Amino acid sequence: MFTAWVMDLDGEVRKQFDDCMQVSVLTEEQMQMKYPEIIDAIGYASNYVCLVDSQGPHFYPLYIYSVNIG
């Protein structure tokens, strides 16, 4: 496990995951095929980063956020 920080466009930390187990990037097409409800809920069609921790997967559009791991 590792720590992951989700940062906005200004470099501010918006969320910290202390028990992150996996980080992956999904293309817009993959998101539309696998998780259309996530795109509908968040409202952005873009590539997404998926962080998985003990609570399950969390999705963030790469158009708005970036992820640092450590």
Secondary structure, 3 states (H helix, E strand, C coil): CEEEEEECCCCCEEEEEEEECEEEEECHHHHHHHCHHHHHHHCCCCCEEEEEECCEEEEEECCCCEEEEC
